Amino acid sequence: MKNPLLLLHGALGCAAQFDDLKQDLSADRILLALDFPGHGGASTDTEFSIDRFAESVLAFLDKNSLSQVDIFGYSMGGYVAYWLARQHPERVGRIITLGTKLAWSPETAARETAMLNPEKIAAKVPAFAQMLADRHAPADWQAVVRKTVDLLHDLGNGAALEPDDFRAIACPVVVGLGEADNMVTREESEQVVEWLPNGRFEVLPGVKHPFEQVDQKMLAGWLQECLG
């Protein structure tokens, strides 16, 4: 029997982003998605950290009596998947990630958070601000942004996974990167694949980083191929 497939969203995202993808995926396995703490309308009065988000995944698995799942993680969701596989390998069958930032430093964090200023987003990109407001209502979307900034700085300042952590992840892993992704480099992705005992690297032609700009039917087909 095939493992359920758990879909993990990225920073500033929510589980509802996977609604179209779930429609396009084969019905030969259970499909699941969850909101990380503080996302999708949940109270933002909670810690934002990869460890905390991984704990929420464990709680979700336990609540639903799931001993093991396969995971597709987009962007930050992929990082949570790696963290979970490192800390609780028995709960993860295989991992597929897309657009996950893997190389972290203070400079990287500063670059990644430079555009994550809620006031500037509201003033200069009102459509994006409204999308975030709708996605996280009734919670304050600006609090989600600010807490995400803190999380990314934590990763840049020593909270990220180390090379030996990736070397200890034994499950099959596909590290996917969109060809037109301007946030994640091929070099960092290939470096992690070298560390992973059972990893492989794949490039998705023409794919950009924002999940809303990824062709969901194409993504579904790729996931089906990766899952076998």
Summary of the structure (lengths in Angstrom):
residues: 228
radius of gyration: 16.5
end to end distance: 12.9
largest distance: 50.5
contacts: 726
relative contact order: 0.16
helix: 50%
strand: 14%
